[in-house]
Amino acid sequence: MRSTAAREAILDATSRLFHSQGYDRLTIEGIAKEAGVGKQTIYRWWSSRGALIADCLLDGRLIPVDFDMPDTGDLLGDVETWLRSVLAVLEAPQGQALLRSLVAAAADDADVGVHLGESLGVEKYLSERLRGGIRDGQLPADAPVAQIGRAILGAIIVESLGREAREPGEVIDLVRYLFAR
């Protein structure tokens, strides 16, 4: 198997197994078998399963949605639109399990956590839109954009970890409170 084809097979196998088994049951041996490669082929490119998961996230294989954010001039409305699209994915069958598995993977490999935020568009869309809110006078000039983005991502993650039936509107209510300055 050519190296490009092997790499693709490994990423595809990782994504399939991650979705069907979750992070806890995902093994390098299982990925190698599913991809039709040896474990050494996997370790040639990735040092751990966490590093492999991070690449799958970065490549859009685990959360295949682009969470674009509008810029209608209404900062709160735009953030709510983005947040509703993120929450819709997480409310879908297996969405919460996916997020919990990604959090477990992030505990093993910090790159997974970084790429999780990237996959959800925290920096690319949310932080950029928040900077636009500062520019438009909808947020104070000293608003901590990066921290606001991480706080919203953290609220999403904490809700997922709680495993309690909650209304998705609770995170939206938090955002409304944060922006009600």
Beta strands, then each sheet from edge to edge (+ up, - down):
end
